[in-house]
Amino acid sequence: NHIIKTEADEKAARAEEQERAENMPRFFMRFQGTSGFCGSLKFAVMNVSNNIAYNVDVYDIKIKDGSKTIWESDDTYSAPAINPQKEIAIQTKSPAVNGGGEFTLFATMSCMDKYDGSHEYILKMACRHPNHYDDASITEIK
């Protein structure tokens, strides 16, 4: 009986862990426009999971040229929640940049899941041509 109970407990724990993994917030990031080259950069973060994400904050937004930071924001963009298949739009106050180059947008995002678990992500989007942003990625760091 002890062996059966132990196996049943392990199976229940695996099922609970699988449910938590399936119900974690997942996001997609996309470029939405600028005013001039990198000016007033706008991007969206979409919740592509089937679960709501709570207390969403996007902060520590930077635009870098290689390792050199060319613009940095002190603002935090917040939303009480992002519903499934919905998005929040972030309109930065970044200045337009003269000339071309390869720039990268970086930001940090935090949120809570339906289990009150805290999550933190690094958002990254590359600009290789004037106002053409691609290679967007969101990586969970916590």
Rosetta blueprint (number, residue, H / E / L):
1 N L
2 H H
3 I H
4 I H
5 K H
6 T H
7 E H
8 A H
9 D H
10 E H
11 K H
12 A H
13 A H
14 R H
15 A H
16 E H
17 E H
18 Q H
19 E H
20 R H
21 A H
22 E H
23 N L
24 M L
25 P L
26 R L
27 F E
28 F E
29 M E
30 R E
31 F E
32 Q E
33 G E
34 T L
35 S L
36 G L
37 F L
38 C L
39 G L
40 S L
41 L L
42 K E
43 F E
44 A E
45 V E
46 M E
47 N E
48 V L
49 S L
50 N L
51 N L
52 I L
53 A E
54 Y E
55 N E
56 V E
57 D E
58 V E
59 Y E
60 D E
61 I E
62 K E
63 I E
64 K E
65 D E
66 G L
67 S L
68 K E
69 T E
70 I E
71 W E
72 E E
73 S L
74 D L
75 D L
76 T L
77 Y E
78 S E
79 A E
80 P E
81 A E
82 I E
83 N L
84 P L
85 Q L
86 K L
87 E E
88 I E
89 A E
90 I E
91 Q E
92 T L
93 K L
94 S L
95 P L
96 A L
97 V L
98 N L
99 G L
100 G L
101 G L
102 E L
103 F E
104 T E
105 L E
106 F E
107 A E
108 T E
109 M E
110 S E
111 C E
112 M E
113 D L
114 K L
115 Y L
116 D L
117 G L
118 S E
119 H E
120 E E
121 Y E
122 I E
123 L E
124 K E
125 M E
126 A E
127 C E
128 R E
129 H E
130 P L
131 N L
132 H E
133 Y E
134 D E
135 D E
136 A E
137 S E
138 I E
139 T E
140 E E
141 I L
142 K L
